[in-house]
Amino acid sequence: MQSLINGQPTNLISIADRGFQYGDGCFETVRVAGAHPVLLEAHLNRLENSCQQLGIPLPLTTLMQEIEQLLLSNNWPHAVLKITITRGVGGRGYRPDPHGQSNRIVQLFAYSTAESPADGNGIEPGVSVMLCQHRLSSNRALAGMKHLNRLDQVLASREIPEQFAEGLCMDQAGYLVEGCKSNLVLLRGDKLITPDLSESGVNGIMLQYLLNRFREDGLTVESARVSFEELNDIGEAFLCNSVFGVWPVIKLSGNATVFSWPVGSKTQQAIHYKNEIFNAAR
Amino acid sequence: MQSLINGQPTNLISIADRGFQYGDGCFETVRVAGAHPVLLEAHLNRLENSCQQLGIPLPLTTLMQEIEQLLLSNNWPHAVLKITITRGVGGRGYRPDPHGQSNRIVQLFAYSTAESPADGNGIEPGVSVMLCQHRLSSNRALAGMKHLNRLDQVLASREIPEQFAEGLCMDQAGYLVEGCKSNLVLLRGDKLITPDLSESGVNGIMLQYLLNRFREDGLTVESARVSFEELNDIGEAFLCNSVFGVWPVIKLSGNATVFSWPVGSKTQQAIHYKNEIFNAAR
């Protein structure tokens, strides 16, 4: 792992940083393919929006220079870039200094395409996933944002045994939201359905990219509240995130039920859209 | 601020620490009075329970030695001791290494009794508080715990202007939960009421100490869902936490309403209970 903190090569930060004390910040995880950060503009847009919602200043031009500096100095063809913005160093107490300076942390991780059980360039073989018992927090003011309060994802992912590639999480009311580290897309009839993200979950960059591509191609895409039982009516399912791209879900286990789905035409289309941006970058 | 990380005097931690990456940990804030950590045993019990719930190993004996080391080497009569346990250093990804080693961070902050607007030893003059717009996350699995995911408290406390000592927060359904940094206790008829903490909020050590004392003295103490409007029926209100102890609430502003309460006999009793442990330590 290589890292810059406010432009300086170090991996040490003060325990007085509010990111450490309170998870007071937000982050982005960006796939680097062909030494190029995929969908970087969309990631930086979301980061800007998150910082604005949290009231954290973001010196975007400086940050972009630091990202370029880290990418150029390593020049890894495949990598994962993590960008974290915190509210910076503060004293004891939740209330932030309104004139505080944020901290910028840029990290580069080695990435092997072998990390992903379904990360080829053709028709991915698909993954088995499970339903987690841990339920995500509900909070309209934080939903959608990729903030640093990630205990839900940590606790849910602790439940996943080796044989499952991912776990699906429900919200407090028992509706499906997303995977621990990915968004869920379902085919119901001739419509794509993605669980409602207005109270829980992360509004993924890869999710939005794929849904926009589907919409441009004339498909109806809807956000809905979906219960586990309603998965009976689903024809295809896939997971997506910015690092692995698209994983077809061929098996889902939970509540003493096992759903099986084919790697159908919409999932293949999603893989195609994903390949366009992952390969264009190569 | 003085600090030890795993027993070593430093204030720098790796950005790979999962506390920094995900808020993956928990903490305690302990008042030091007369160089003695007040209610330390109760704090360590809660910390043990939180670590157990999160699945984070806690080497309690070592931690207690480090706390003693930090207190003795500084010997400040008044201070605030903060104890943080994180899941330790990890790679990229939410899923923790089941064999990972936790990190122990012990910090000592200077504390002046002048910090508190109502921290005398007699009948405190009381504070004015407001109702925050930001609502706390709902999550049955995390409620009560003092974990490191504190964006709710940060965002709510940003709303509080100088003239208010504290802000009250509601849950997603609109019921009162607690202050940003304190618990709320109300007198309704001849019963003490404290908002239900099973879906949101922190189960405070000072709160539990005071409620136990009231129960021992024969008072009925109940946890209940309380709406802002129901405060009409309240005779007294006070806030409590481990650092400032007890703050009588004499004025509460919110929803175009102002409630005023006297510093009544139950609030005075709470101050008396608090003084017993704060002064015993001197």
Contacts between the chains, C-beta under 8 A, distances in Angstrom:
chain1	res1	chain2	res2	distance
A	1	B	16	6.9
A	1	B	92	7.9
A	3	B	15	6.2
A	5	B	15	7.1
A	11	B	14	5.6
A	11	B	15	5.2
A	11	B	16	6.7
A	12	B	12	4.2
A	12	B	13	6.8
A	12	B	14	6.2
A	12	B	15	7.3
A	13	B	12	6.8
A	13	B	13	6.3
A	13	B	14	7.9
A	13	B	15	5.3
A	13	B	20	6.5
A	14	B	11	5.6
A	14	B	12	6.2
A	14	B	13	7.9
A	15	B	3	6.2
A	15	B	5	7.1
A	15	B	11	5.3
A	15	B	12	7.3
A	15	B	13	5.3
A	15	B	84	7.7
A	15	B	105	5.7
A	15	B	107	7.0
A	16	B	1	7.0
A	16	B	11	6.7
A	17	B	20	7.2
A	18	B	154	7.4
A	19	B	20	5.6
A	20	B	13	6.5
A	20	B	17	7.2
A	20	B	19	5.6
A	20	B	20	4.5
A	21	B	84	7.9
A	21	B	148	7.5
A	21	B	150	7.6
A	22	B	23	7.3
A	22	B	148	6.8
A	22	B	149	7.9
A	22	B	150	3.8
A	22	B	151	6.7
A	22	B	153	7.2
A	22	B	154	5.5
A	23	B	22	7.3
A	23	B	23	3.2
A	23	B	148	5.8
A	23	B	149	5.1
A	23	B	150	6.3
A	23	B	151	5.9
A	24	B	150	7.2
A	24	B	151	6.3
A	24	B	154	5.0
A	29	B	92	7.7
A	54	B	151	7.5
A	54	B	154	7.9
A	54	B	155	7.1
A	55	B	155	8.0
A	55	B	158	6.1
A	80	B	92	6.3
A	82	B	92	6.8
A	84	B	15	7.7
A	84	B	21	7.9
A	87	B	154	7.5
A	91	B	109	7.8
A	92	B	1	8.0
A	92	B	29	7.8
A	92	B	80	6.3
A	92	B	82	6.8
A	92	B	109	5.1
A	93	B	157	7.8
A	93	B	181	7.1
A	94	B	150	6.3
A	94	B	153	4.2
A	94	B	154	5.1
A	94	B	156	7.9
A	94	B	157	4.4
A	94	B	180	5.7
A	94	B	181	5.9
A	95	B	154	7.7
A	95	B	157	4.1
A	95	B	158	6.9
A	95	B	160	6.8
A	95	B	180	7.6
A	96	B	154	6.3
A	96	B	157	7.7
A	96	B	158	6.3
A	105	B	15	5.7
A	107	B	15	6.9
A	109	B	91	7.8
A	109	B	92	5.0
A	134	B	141	5.9
A	135	B	139	7.1
A	135	B	140	7.4
A	135	B	141	6.7
A	136	B	139	7.5
A	137	B	137	4.1
A	137	B	138	6.5
A	137	B	139	4.0
A	137	B	142	6.7
A	138	B	137	6.5
A	138	B	138	4.6
A	138	B	139	7.2
A	138	B	172	5.3
A	139	B	135	7.1
A	139	B	136	7.5
A	139	B	137	4.0
A	139	B	138	7.2
A	139	B	152	7.2
A	139	B	172	6.6
A	140	B	135	7.5
A	140	B	172	7.1
A	141	B	134	5.9
A	141	B	135	6.8
A	141	B	155	6.8
A	142	B	137	6.7
A	142	B	151	6.4
A	142	B	152	7.6
A	147	B	151	5.8
A	148	B	21	7.5
A	148	B	22	6.8
A	148	B	23	5.8
A	148	B	151	7.5
A	149	B	22	7.9
A	149	B	23	5.1
A	149	B	149	3.7
A	149	B	150	7.5
A	149	B	151	4.9
A	150	B	21	7.6
A	150	B	22	3.8
A	150	B	23	6.2
A	150	B	24	7.2
A	150	B	94	6.3
A	150	B	149	7.5
A	151	B	22	6.7
A	151	B	23	5.8
A	151	B	24	6.3
A	151	B	54	7.5
A	151	B	142	6.4
A	151	B	147	5.8
A	151	B	148	7.5
A	151	B	149	4.8
A	152	B	139	7.2
A	152	B	142	7.6
A	153	B	22	7.1
A	153	B	94	4.2
A	154	B	18	7.4
A	154	B	22	5.5
A	154	B	24	5.1
A	154	B	54	7.9
A	154	B	87	7.5
A	154	B	94	5.1
A	154	B	95	7.7
A	154	B	96	6.3
A	155	B	54	7.1
A	155	B	141	6.8
A	156	B	94	7.9
A	157	B	93	7.8
A	157	B	94	4.4
A	157	B	95	4.1
A	157	B	96	7.7
A	158	B	55	6.1
A	158	B	95	6.8
A	158	B	96	6.2
A	160	B	95	6.8
A	172	B	138	5.3
A	172	B	139	6.5
A	172	B	140	7.1
A	172	B	199	7.7
A	180	B	94	5.7
A	180	B	95	7.6
A	181	B	93	7.1
A	181	B	94	5.9
A	199	B	172	7.7
